[in-house]
Amino acid sequence: MTPHKISILVRADVGRGAIELLVTGCLTAPTARILSAQIARARDLQPYEPILVDLTGVQHLEPAALEELRAAEAALTADSAVPLRFALPEVATPCPLSSVG
Ligand SMILES: [Zn+2]
């Protein structure tokens, strides 16, 4: 059992000019895979809409998660010129859920 949880809010309103994925919670390798699947799904649904993945609200960020996301980004942009951008938090913070004491 992992205490790490991710929450992904997808904003795909017509006329916004971009699909936004607002991410909060913990971004670890397993939750990054969940996020990658959501990004891929958004791209499948609206292939010509730019995607912005907003990670600035993430509370816990693991370097391994960024590797997962880079791999997903590479796969999704390999055959598409439609932008896929990530807004990253300035600092990686320790997990508020796994701290003891
Ligand atoms: Zn965590």
Backbone and ligand atoms as CSV (ligand in chain L), in Angstrom:
chain,resi,resn,atom,element,x,y,z
A,1,MET,N,N,0.847,-1.213,0.000
A,1,MET,CA,C,0.000,0.000,0.000
A,1,MET,C,C,0.875,1.253,0.000
A,2,THR,N,N,0.618,2.089,-0.931
A,2,THR,CA,C,1.336,3.356,-0.992
A,2,THR,C,C,0.432,4.470,-0.484
A,3,PRO,N,N,0.985,5.384,0.269
A,3,PRO,CA,C,0.165,6.507,0.714
A,3,PRO,C,C,0.023,7.575,-0.367
A,4,HIS,N,N,0.777,7.405,-1.450
A,4,HIS,CA,C,0.803,8.475,-2.443
A,4,HIS,C,C,-0.444,8.479,-3.300
A,5,LYS,N,N,-1.043,9.656,-3.385
A,5,LYS,CA,C,-2.260,9.794,-4.176
A,5,LYS,C,C,-2.113,10.959,-5.134
A,6,ILE,N,N,-2.700,10.792,-6.301
A,6,ILE,CA,C,-2.672,11.872,-7.278
A,6,ILE,C,C,-4.102,12.253,-7.615
A,7,SER,N,N,-4.299,13.525,-7.905
A,7,SER,CA,C,-5.596,14.003,-8.351
A,7,SER,C,C,-5.385,14.780,-9.641
A,8,ILE,N,N,-6.164,14.422,-10.649
A,8,ILE,CA,C,-6.007,15.054,-11.965
A,8,ILE,C,C,-7.337,15.644,-12.398
A,9,LEU,N,N,-7.341,16.957,-12.594
A,9,LEU,CA,C,-8.541,17.632,-13.079
A,9,LEU,C,C,-8.304,18.018,-14.529
A,10,VAL,N,N,-9.142,17.506,-15.424
A,10,VAL,CA,C,-8.987,17.798,-16.845
A,10,VAL,C,C,-9.954,18.910,-17.230
A,11,ARG,N,N,-9.403,19.987,-17.775
A,11,ARG,CA,C,-10.226,21.092,-18.258
A,11,ARG,C,C,-10.083,21.154,-19.777
A,12,ALA,N,N,-11.137,20.745,-20.449
A,12,ALA,CA,C,-11.091,20.666,-21.911
A,12,ALA,C,C,-12.197,21.507,-22.522
A,13,ASP,N,N,-12.503,22.640,-21.877
A,13,ASP,CA,C,-13.581,23.487,-22.353
A,13,ASP,C,C,-13.289,23.995,-23.763
A,14,VAL,N,N,-14.324,23.984,-24.601
A,14,VAL,CA,C,-14.182,24.505,-25.955
A,14,VAL,C,C,-13.844,25.994,-25.891
A,15,GLY,N,N,-12.878,26.389,-26.671
A,15,GLY,CA,C,-12.541,27.808,-26.755
A,15,GLY,C,C,-11.423,28.241,-25.832
A,16,ARG,N,N,-10.956,27.364,-24.957
A,16,ARG,CA,C,-9.842,27.733,-24.082
A,16,ARG,C,C,-8.527,27.808,-24.830
A,17,GLY,N,N,-8.437,27.072,-25.949
A,17,GLY,CA,C,-7.214,27.077,-26.730
A,17,GLY,C,C,-6.233,26.022,-26.308
A,18,ALA,N,N,-6.500,25.357,-25.207
A,18,ALA,CA,C,-5.637,24.269,-24.759
A,18,ALA,C,C,-6.401,23.412,-23.770
A,19,ILE,N,N,-6.053,22.145,-23.773
A,19,ILE,CA,C,-6.557,21.251,-22.729
A,19,ILE,C,C,-5.617,21.391,-21.541
A,20,GLU,N,N,-6.174,21.601,-20.369
A,20,GLU,CA,C,-5.339,21.719,-19.176
A,20,GLU,C,C,-5.570,20.522,-18.264
A,21,LEU,N,N,-4.483,19.972,-17.784
A,21,LEU,CA,C,-4.558,18.925,-16.769
A,21,LEU,C,C,-3.952,19.498,-15.495
A,22,LEU,N,N,-4.807,19.747,-14.527
A,22,LEU,CA,C,-4.345,20.316,-13.262
A,22,LEU,C,C,-4.082,19.178,-12.287
A,23,VAL,N,N,-2.838,19.067,-11.874
A,23,VAL,CA,C,-2.411,17.922,-11.074
A,23,VAL,C,C,-2.096,18.376,-9.659
A,24,THR,N,N,-2.639,17.656,-8.687
A,24,THR,CA,C,-2.288,17.892,-7.289
A,24,THR,C,C,-2.012,16.547,-6.628
A,25,GLY,N,N,-1.387,16.602,-5.462
A,25,GLY,CA,C,-1.084,15.379,-4.729
A,25,GLY,C,C,0.357,14.965,-4.945
A,26,CYS,N,N,0.563,13.649,-5.032
A,26,CYS,CA,C,1.906,13.086,-5.115
A,26,CYS,C,C,2.208,12.643,-6.533
A,27,LEU,N,N,3.338,13.093,-7.039
A,27,LEU,CA,C,3.771,12.633,-8.348
A,27,LEU,C,C,4.978,11.714,-8.163
A,28,THR,N,N,4.677,10.418,-8.184
A,28,THR,CA,C,5.709,9.381,-8.065
A,28,THR,C,C,5.702,8.590,-9.359
A,29,ALA,N,N,6.599,7.628,-9.491
A,29,ALA,CA,C,6.627,6.840,-10.731
A,29,ALA,C,C,5.268,6.189,-11.021
A,30,PRO,N,N,4.629,5.527,-10.044
A,30,PRO,CA,C,3.321,4.919,-10.350
A,30,PRO,C,C,2.235,5.951,-10.681
A,31,THR,N,N,2.188,7.065,-9.952
A,31,THR,CA,C,1.130,8.030,-10.249
A,31,THR,C,C,1.447,8.781,-11.544
A,32,ALA,N,N,2.733,8.891,-11.891
A,32,ALA,CA,C,3.093,9.515,-13.165
A,32,ALA,C,C,2.601,8.665,-14.336
A,33,ARG,N,N,2.568,7.344,-14.131
A,33,ARG,CA,C,2.034,6.477,-15.188
A,33,ARG,C,C,0.533,6.699,-15.357
A,34,ILE,N,N,-0.165,6.925,-14.249
A,34,ILE,CA,C,-1.591,7.245,-14.329
A,34,ILE,C,C,-1.783,8.557,-15.081
A,35,LEU,N,N,-0.963,9.545,-14.722
A,35,LEU,CA,C,-1.040,10.838,-15.389
A,35,LEU,C,C,-0.724,10.710,-16.875
A,36,SER,N,N,0.294,9.918,-17.206
A,36,SER,CA,C,0.665,9.731,-18.609
A,36,SER,C,C,-0.501,9.154,-19.409
A,37,ALA,N,N,-1.223,8.225,-18.790
A,37,ALA,CA,C,-2.375,7.623,-19.465
A,37,ALA,C,C,-3.459,8.666,-19.708
A,38,GLN,N,N,-3.640,9.573,-18.732
A,38,GLN,CA,C,-4.634,10.635,-18.883
A,38,GLN,C,C,-4.237,11.611,-19.987
A,39,ILE,N,N,-2.933,11.914,-20.060
A,39,ILE,CA,C,-2.451,12.811,-21.118
A,39,ILE,C,C,-2.677,12.161,-22.484
A,40,ALA,N,N,-2.352,10.875,-22.574
A,40,ALA,CA,C,-2.527,10.160,-23.840
A,40,ALA,C,C,-3.995,10.129,-24.239
A,41,ARG,N,N,-4.869,9.984,-23.244
A,41,ARG,CA,C,-6.301,9.941,-23.512
A,41,ARG,C,C,-6.790,11.297,-24.027
A,42,ALA,N,N,-6.304,12.362,-23.387
A,42,ALA,CA,C,-6.686,13.709,-23.826
A,42,ALA,C,C,-6.230,13.953,-25.259
A,43,ARG,N,N,-5.038,13.478,-25.551
A,43,ARG,CA,C,-4.519,13.656,-26.918
A,43,ARG,C,C,-5.325,12.849,-27.924
A,44,ASP,N,N,-5.751,11.663,-27.526
A,44,ASP,CA,C,-6.573,10.829,-28.409
A,44,ASP,C,C,-7.902,11.493,-28.715
A,45,LEU,N,N,-8.500,12.101,-27.685
A,45,LEU,CA,C,-9.821,12.694,-27.847
A,45,LEU,C,C,-9.770,13.960,-28.700
A,46,GLN,N,N,-8.732,14.771,-28.491
A,46,GLN,CA,C,-8.610,16.025,-29.239
A,46,GLN,C,C,-7.174,16.191,-29.727
A,47,PRO,N,N,-6.865,15.504,-30.832
A,47,PRO,CA,C,-5.469,15.422,-31.287
A,47,PRO,C,C,-4.868,16.760,-31.724
A,48,TYR,N,N,-5.721,17.754,-32.029
A,48,TYR,CA,C,-5.189,19.009,-32.562
A,48,TYR,C,C,-5.195,20.122,-31.531
A,49,GLU,N,N,-5.490,19.778,-30.300
A,49,GLU,CA,C,-5.539,20.773,-29.238
A,49,GLU,C,C,-4.251,20.698,-28.416
A,50,PRO,N,N,-3.584,21.835,-28.202
A,50,PRO,CA,C,-2.402,21.802,-27.331
A,50,PRO,C,C,-2.787,21.346,-25.923
A,51,ILE,N,N,-1.831,20.755,-25.229
A,51,ILE,CA,C,-2.077,20.272,-23.875
A,51,ILE,C,C,-1.091,20.941,-22.928
A,52,LEU,N,N,-1.623,21.456,-21.829
A,52,LEU,CA,C,-0.774,21.992,-20.763
A,52,LEU,C,C,-0.997,21.148,-19.512
A,53,VAL,N,N,0.068,20.571,-19.025
A,53,VAL,CA,C,-0.004,19.782,-17.804
A,53,VAL,C,C,0.567,20.638,-16.676
A,54,ASP,N,N,-0.316,21.080,-15.788
A,54,ASP,CA,C,0.080,21.996,-14.716
A,54,ASP,C,C,0.430,21.200,-13.461
A,55,LEU,N,N,1.728,21.154,-13.187
A,55,LEU,CA,C,2.212,20.393,-12.030
A,55,LEU,C,C,2.580,21.309,-10.870
A,56,THR,N,N,2.243,22.602,-10.994
A,56,THR,CA,C,2.688,23.550,-9.967
A,56,THR,C,C,1.969,23.335,-8.638
A,57,GLY,N,N,0.843,22.584,-8.651
A,57,GLY,CA,C,0.130,22.326,-7.416
A,57,GLY,C,C,0.502,21.004,-6.768
A,58,VAL,N,N,1.483,20.319,-7.364
A,58,VAL,CA,C,1.892,19.023,-6.824
A,58,VAL,C,C,2.604,19.220,-5.486
A,59,GLN,N,N,2.261,18.364,-4.521
A,59,GLN,CA,C,2.840,18.502,-3.181
A,59,GLN,C,C,4.102,17.681,-3.015
A,60,HIS,N,N,4.252,16.684,-3.836
A,60,HIS,CA,C,5.342,15.721,-3.676
A,60,HIS,C,C,5.760,15.307,-5.075
A,61,LEU,N,N,7.036,15.506,-5.370
A,61,LEU,CA,C,7.508,15.238,-6.725
A,61,LEU,C,C,8.778,14.404,-6.664
A,62,GLU,N,N,8.727,13.224,-7.255
A,62,GLU,CA,C,9.894,12.343,-7.297
A,62,GLU,C,C,10.590,12.471,-8.642
A,63,PRO,N,N,11.920,12.466,-8.635
A,63,PRO,CA,C,12.649,12.520,-9.913
A,63,PRO,C,C,12.231,11.400,-10.861
A,64,ALA,N,N,11.939,10.222,-10.328
A,64,ALA,CA,C,11.535,9.102,-11.186
A,64,ALA,C,C,10.246,9.416,-11.928
A,65,ALA,N,N,9.399,10.238,-11.313
A,65,ALA,CA,C,8.144,10.618,-11.964
A,65,ALA,C,C,8.418,11.478,-13.194
A,66,LEU,N,N,9.406,12.361,-13.079
A,66,LEU,CA,C,9.733,13.215,-14.223
A,66,LEU,C,C,10.268,12.384,-15.388
A,67,GLU,N,N,11.006,11.319,-15.064
A,67,GLU,CA,C,11.485,10.440,-16.130
A,67,GLU,C,C,10.312,9.772,-16.845
A,68,GLU,N,N,9.309,9.348,-16.058
A,68,GLU,CA,C,8.113,8.756,-16.657
A,68,GLU,C,C,7.431,9.748,-17.596
A,69,LEU,N,N,7.327,10.992,-17.136
A,69,LEU,CA,C,6.631,12.000,-17.926
A,69,LEU,C,C,7.411,12.365,-19.186
A,70,ARG,N,N,8.739,12.391,-19.066
A,70,ARG,CA,C,9.543,12.682,-20.259
A,70,ARG,C,C,9.370,11.595,-21.300
A,71,ALA,N,N,9.292,10.348,-20.845
A,71,ALA,CA,C,9.088,9.230,-21.770
A,71,ALA,C,C,7.732,9.351,-22.448
A,72,ALA,N,N,6.717,9.720,-21.667
A,72,ALA,CA,C,5.375,9.885,-22.228
A,72,ALA,C,C,5.356,11.044,-23.222
A,73,GLU,N,N,6.040,12.128,-22.856
A,73,GLU,CA,C,6.094,13.287,-23.737
A,73,GLU,C,C,6.752,12.910,-25.064
A,74,ALA,N,N,7.844,12.178,-24.991
A,74,ALA,CA,C,8.557,11.777,-26.202
A,74,ALA,C,C,7.665,10.917,-27.087
A,75,ALA,N,N,6.911,10.011,-26.465
A,75,ALA,CA,C,6.044,9.127,-27.240
A,75,ALA,C,C,4.916,9.910,-27.902
A,76,LEU,N,N,4.367,10.880,-27.157
A,76,LEU,CA,C,3.201,11.604,-27.669
A,76,LEU,C,C,3.569,12.660,-28.694
A,77,THR,N,N,4.774,13.187,-28.630
A,77,THR,CA,C,5.148,14.247,-29.564
A,77,THR,C,C,5.955,13.711,-30.741
A,78,ALA,N,N,6.231,12.403,-30.747
A,78,ALA,CA,C,7.038,11.816,-31.817
A,78,ALA,C,C,6.369,11.999,-33.179
A,79,ASP,N,N,5.049,11.826,-33.206
A,79,ASP,CA,C,4.360,11.919,-34.499
A,79,ASP,C,C,3.327,13.034,-34.512
A,80,SER,N,N,3.561,14.054,-33.690
A,80,SER,CA,C,2.616,15.162,-33.634
A,80,SER,C,C,3.359,16.465,-33.366
A,81,ALA,N,N,2.951,17.518,-34.076
A,81,ALA,CA,C,3.559,18.829,-33.859
A,81,ALA,C,C,2.722,19.669,-32.904
A,82,VAL,N,N,1.611,19.117,-32.405
A,82,VAL,CA,C,0.756,19.854,-31.487
A,82,VAL,C,C,1.438,19.924,-30.122
A,83,PRO,N,N,1.544,21.131,-29.548
A,83,PRO,CA,C,2.324,21.286,-28.315
A,83,PRO,C,C,1.796,20.486,-27.128
A,84,LEU,N,N,2.734,19.984,-26.370
A,84,LEU,CA,C,2.458,19.350,-25.081
A,84,LEU,C,C,3.450,19.959,-24.108
A,85,ARG,N,N,2.927,20.736,-23.155
A,85,ARG,CA,C,3.820,21.452,-22.251
A,85,ARG,C,C,3.562,21.045,-20.809
A,86,PHE,N,N,4.616,21.140,-20.012
A,86,PHE,CA,C,4.520,20.858,-18.589
A,86,PHE,C,C,4.895,22.116,-17.814
A,87,ALA,N,N,4.077,22.508,-16.882
A,87,ALA,CA,C,4.420,23.583,-15.951
A,87,ALA,C,C,4.876,22.928,-14.654
A,88,LEU,N,N,6.158,23.084,-14.351
A,88,LEU,CA,C,6.728,22.373,-13.207
A,88,LEU,C,C,6.802,23.261,-11.981
A,89,PRO,N,N,6.686,22.673,-10.795
A,89,PRO,CA,C,6.892,23.446,-9.563
A,89,PRO,C,C,8.359,23.830,-9.437
A,90,GLU,N,N,8.622,24.868,-8.679
A,90,GLU,CA,C,9.999,25.365,-8.584
A,90,GLU,C,C,10.874,24.447,-7.757
A,91,VAL,N,N,10.307,23.835,-6.752
A,91,VAL,CA,C,11.110,22.959,-5.902
A,91,VAL,C,C,10.394,21.639,-5.691
A,92,ALA,N,N,11.176,20.577,-5.594
A,92,ALA,CA,C,10.625,19.287,-5.228
A,92,ALA,C,C,10.546,19.224,-3.707
A,93,THR,N,N,9.396,18.831,-3.217
A,93,THR,CA,C,9.193,18.814,-1.777
A,93,THR,C,C,9.013,17.392,-1.275
A,94,PRO,N,N,9.324,17.138,-0.022
A,94,PRO,CA,C,9.073,15.806,0.537
A,94,PRO,C,C,7.581,15.547,0.685
A,95,CYS,N,N,7.246,14.275,0.725
A,95,CYS,CA,C,5.840,13.901,0.769
A,95,CYS,C,C,5.202,14.251,2.106
A,96,PRO,N,N,4.093,15.008,2.080
A,96,PRO,CA,C,3.416,15.318,3.337
A,96,PRO,C,C,2.707,14.107,3.926
A,97,LEU,N,N,2.432,13.096,3.099
A,97,LEU,CA,C,1.683,11.930,3.583
A,97,LEU,C,C,2.589,10.892,4.228
A,98,SER,N,N,3.848,10.830,3.778
A,98,SER,CA,C,4.707,9.764,4.281
A,98,SER,C,C,5.562,10.202,5.462
A,99,SER,N,N,5.458,11.483,5.829
A,99,SER,CA,C,6.244,11.943,6.975
A,99,SER,C,C,5.676,11.355,8.265
A,100,VAL,N,N,6.547,10.898,9.102
A,100,VAL,CA,C,6.114,10.333,10.380
A,100,VAL,C,C,6.553,11.234,11.518
A,101,GLY,N,N,5.745,11.327,12.516
A,101,GLY,CA,C,6.104,12.141,13.664
A,101,GLY,C,C,5.726,13.530,13.442
L,1,ZN,ZN,ZN,3.630,11.318,-1.591
